[in-house]
Amino acid sequence: MSQKLRAHWKVILNIVTFLGFALLIYVVRHQIAESFRTIGDIKWPLLLLLPVWQIINYDAYARQNQDLFAILGQKISYKFLYKVNLELNFVNHVFPSGGVSGFSYYSLRMKDKGVTGTQASLVQLMRFVLVYVAFIFLLLLAMFMLSFSGSVNRFVLLAGGSITTLIVIGTIGMAFIIGRKQRISAFFGFLTKTLNKLIHVIRPKYPETISVVRVKEIFEDLHDNYALIKNDYSALKWPLIWSLVANITEMLTIYTVYLAFGHVVNPGAIILAYAIASTAGFLSVLPSGVGVYEALMTAVLAVGGIPPAISIPVTVMYRVVSMIIQLLPGYFLYYRRLRRKTT
């Protein structure tokens, strides 16, 4: 593979996925058009539940963050964390970078409350870990539901089992690495040097774009804060419960749209499709993973027994309504803070 292709592999992958989704829409265009022609039959009152699910979703994340900061000895107000999570969602959607932009912004916002960058990063890391760990319960439930459906093939069950295994291995691996300073130093030292070599191919004048010494200092500090959590795993009980609530409300949001369209489908297929689409969304260079997310959701749902003629209109409606509900308040809070900083 040429250096040019390696440098732009993510863009190429996104274009291929987007074109595949466009082709799928063209093939089933008549069925989709028929679905949208029945838009007048949508049970609109059910869509009023979507803001309710999202309010509870952000409530869960705010409470999860609050409990994690409490473990680290930081007392942060619920109201402040609720607003920051709305801003964070806006940043992660508008500036797609695999969550990197969100980590930086979150650390910046937490400085207003006297929280160190390492503590803020650890809470963000624990947020993702706990959400994925809590999602294992839903994935197991999904596979149980799908196993009793005659329209689901083995690939779906294999995908669900693979994702569950990766989450477990990834969580154990991360805990193992940051559990001791020696392992942190060795792993992240190797990772940073490898990244610098790859970046050096694109930027020959910069042999060390990422400071190896600085990265080691950051992650050794991360270990010290992680030790506070490790000493009392029982303190993670409520953060894990709030993570599960956040996952459930997101699934309820999607399923409510299906009900509004008049379709009662297997919840297991929705859970699995959401897991795959959300995980792959980190690779997207497009805001909110537009095109990539919808394509993967549709593909997995189709394998799970939900035809594209049904899943595409529902997925599009879910994405549009969710973005309006989430991004508008996030946009308002984000730019209000920027104006305050510049005045």
N, C-alpha and C positions, 0 to 999 in steps of 0.2 A: 504493500500500500504506500502511495507517495506521501511526502510530508504535507502536501496541500490537503490531501484527503484526510489524513490523521488530524490535522488542525481543525477541520470543519466537519468531523464525523457526526457531531450532535445535530448540526443544521441539516445535513443530508438525511439523517434518520428521521427528523421531524418532517421534512418535505415528503419523504416516501410514505410516512404514516398518514400525513394530511391528504396526499393524493389518493391513497387507498381508501380513505374515508369518503372523499369526493366521488370516487368510482362506485362505492357502495351506495351512496345516496342516489346516484344516477340510475343504478340497476333497479332499486326499489322505489323510484320516484313516484310512480303511480299510487302505490300503497301509502306512501308518506302523504301525498297530496290528499288522499281520501281521509287519512287520519286528521289532517289539519282542517278539512272541510267540516268535520264534526266538532270543531272547536267550540261551537255554540252549545254543544251538549256537555261541556266540561262542568263538573260540579265545583263552581267557583268558591263557594263557602269553605270547601276543604282546603283550598289554597291559603285561606286566612290562618291556617294552622302553621304554615311555614315560618312566619316571623316568631311564633311562639317557640318552635323547636330551636330556632337559631338563638333566641334570647337565652334559653336554657343551656345551649351549647357554649356560649360565651361565659355564662355564669359558672359552668363546670370548669372551664379553663382558668378563669380568674381564681376560683377557690383552690384548684390544683396548684397554681403558682404560689398562692398565699401560703399554703401548707408547706410547700418545698422551701420557700424562703424562711419560714419559721424554724425549720430544721437547721438551717444555717445561721440562725440567730438574728435574722432580719425581720422586722415587723413592718409589712407593707399593707397599705389600706386596700380593701376590696375594690372600692370605687376606682382608684388609680389603676389597678391591674386590669379591671374590666375595660377601661378606656384604652390602655396600652395594647391589649389583645385585639381590639378592633383596629387600631392603627397598624399593628403587626400583620394582620390579615391583609390589609390593603397593600402594605409594602411587599409581602411575599407574592401577591397576585400581580402587581404592576411591575415589579422588578424581579423577574424569574431568574434565580441563580442557585437552585437546589437548596434554598433555605439560608444561604450565606448572608444575603441582604437582611433577612429577618434577625439573624444572630447579632449582626452589627448594630442594627437599629435598636434592638431590645437592650443591649448593653448600654447604648447611649442614653436611652430613656431611664434606665435604672440608676444611672449616675445621679439623677435628680433626687434620688432617695438615699444616697450614700452607699449604694451597693457597688461592690467592685466588679470589674469586667469579668473576672473569672467566675464569681458567684452567679452573675447573670447568665453566663454561658452554660454553667453547670445546670441551672434551672431549666434553660431551654433544651439542653441535651436530655435531661431527665423527662421533660415534657414529651419529647418524641419517643423516647424509650418506653415510658409508661403507656402512652397511647397505643403503641404497637403491641406491647405485652397484653394490654387489656383487649386488644382486637383479636387475640388468639381465641378468646372465649367465643367471640362472634363467628370466627372462621370455623371452629369446631361445630358450632351450631349450624352454620351454613352447610357444611359437608354432611351433617346428619340429615338435614332437610333434603338436600339434593340426592342423597343416596336412596331416598324413597320415591324419587321421581323417575319415571321410565324414559323421559325425554332427554336425560343428561348422560353424556358419554364419560368414559374413564378419564379423558383429558382434563375435564373440569375438576374432578376429585384429585387428580395428580397435581394440578396447579394449586389447589387449596392446601394440600398437604405440603407442597414445596415451600409455599409462602410461610406457613406456620413453622416449618423447620428452619427456614432462614431467619425468621424473627427470633426464635429461641437461640440459635447459634450466634447470631449477631449480638444479642443482649449479653449472653454469657461471655463472648469474646471481648466485648467492650469493658465489662466489669473486670475481667481477668487482666486486661492491659492497664487500666487506670488504678488497679488494686495495689500496685507497687511502683515506686519511682523508677526503679531500674528498668522495668518493662516499658514504662512510659518513655523514658529516655531512649531506649533502644528502638522501639516501634516508631515513634514520631520523628526520631532522628533519621531513620531509614526512609520514612515516608516523605519527609521534607526534602531530603537530598534527591530522592527519585523525582519529585515534582520539579525541583530546580533544574534537573537535567532535561526534563521534557520542555520546560519553559525556555531553557537556554537554546533549544532548537529553533524556537520562534523568535526569541530575543537574544541573539548571540552576544550582545554587548553587556548582558546582565547575567553573570554566572551564578549569582545567589540572589534571586528575586525575593525569596522567603528566607528570613534569618533563622538559621538552625538553632542558634543559641536562644533567641527570643521565643521560638516555639517550645523548646524544652522548658524554659522558665514558666511559660503560661500553663503547660500541662502538668508540671510538677505542683504548681499552685492549685490546679484543678484537683489533683490527687488529695491535697490537704483538705479541701472542702468536701470531696467525696467521702473521705474518712468519717466525717460527721454523720453522713447518711448511713454508711456501712455499719457503724457502731450500733445503730438502732433501726433495723429493717422494718420493725413493726410500725414505725412512724410513716412508712410509705402506704399504709393501708388506705387512708382517705384519699391521698393523691391518685392511687390506683383506681379507687371507686369513682372519683371525678373523671378520670380518663375514660372509664367504661361508659359513664353517662354521656360524655362528649361524643363517643362513637355511636351510641344508640340514637342520640338525637339527629345525627347526620344520616343514619339509615332511615329514620322516621321521616326525614325531610324528603328523601328520594321516594320512599314507598307511598307517601301521601300524594305525590304528583301522579303516580300510577293509579291510585284510587280515584283521584280527581278526573282522570281520563277514562275511568270506568273499567280499569283492568285489575284483576286480582291475580298477582303473579307469585312465583316462588320467592320468598325473601332470601333464600340461600343464594340464588343467582345474583341478586342485587348486592349482597354483602361481598361476594367473591369478586364481582366486576368492579366494585368500588375500591377494593383493596389493590387490585392490579392497576387500575387507571390512576389512582392516587400515587402509588409508588412510582410508576413510570412518568408521572407528571413532573417529577424532580428533574428529568432529563430535558424537559421542554425549554426551548429558547423563546417561546411565544408567551405573552401575558396570559396567566391563568391556564396555560397548557391548552389553549383553544385549538380544536381540531384533533390533537393527540389524545386528550382525555376522552372526548366523545367517541373517537374511533375505537379505542380500547374497550370502553364501556359497552359499546354496541357489539363488538366482536365476542366478548366474553358472555354477554347476555344471550347472544344468538346460540352459542354453544350450550348455554345453560337452559335453552328451550324457549327463550323469549325472542320472537322474530323482530328483525330490524324495523319493519313497518310500525311496530308498536314502540320499540325501545328508543328509536331516534327522536321522534317528537317529544317523548317524555323526558329524555336526557337533555334535549335542547331547552325545554321549558324549565326543567330543574336548574340548569346552569344559569339561565337568564334571570330567573326569579331570585336564586340564591345570591348571585353577584349584586343584584340591585339591593337586596336586603343587607348584605355584608359590606359592600364596597362604599356605598353612599355615606354611612356614618363614619367608616374608616377614613374616607377621603376628607370629610369635614374635620375630624379630630386631628388628622395628620397635618393638614395645611394650616389649621389654627395654631398648632404648636410651632410650625415653621415661621409664621408671622410674628409670634411672640418672641422667638429667638432673634429675629432680624430687626425688631423694634427696640 
